[in-house]
Amino acid sequence: MVEIETLEQLTLKFGHAEDYLRNLFEKATGREISLTVTDNSTSMLSVKTKGKAVSVRLHRIFLEAGANVVDEIAEFIKKGGGKTPHIRDFIRGKRDILNKKVPRRLNAVTLGRHYDILNIYESINREYFEEKVSASITWGTKSPRRAVRRRTLGSYSSHSHMIRINPILDIERVPPYFVEFIVYHEMLHACLGVKNKNGRRSVHSKEFRELERRFRDYEKAMAWEKKSRI
Ligand SMILES: [Zn+2]
């Protein structure tokens, strides 16, 4: 008991880790939970039950929720519904954050040598996401040439809520639609969240791949990536 309390205090202080929340929900409901933390403010909490599995989608603000809110979510999952006064209060208190459409620019470098990444982000947010994505975006830092071969063109961190785009894309040779595609891909991650099941993360789900194909220059971007070997 004492251990659990200590753990809870610690995680409350730093925000709930996804694994911690998922475990807590599994304990409270006695069911296997697949948890997805999203940035979708039109659906703050949704619970789908399919056979034995329960799939929970939760807005990222709940990572900072207190114990009464988290307990209420667990009850909600367990019963498949019910009254949610704590959850409602909590959402109301976060309204300012939720309504903020302009991404935080703190520590973000958006104007590159060739591309303005914030400009690209904002137009994609309008065109594909109804301006619902609130993650920050920045050009990443250049990694030394000898560094890892693995090419990461973009990344999204649900902890810092930050999209990073590799500055190797900030050159004229890289067509705009390709940079846009990489930004779109990372924004999809921010929007859909990362599914966490049994502590394993599945980032490119079937749903993700389907939405990815909706990008207007999807085929072109794929073809360019293959050809350029960037
Ligand atoms: Zn990805």
Residues whose N, C-alpha, C, O or C-beta is under 5 A from the ligand:
A	BS01	ZN	none
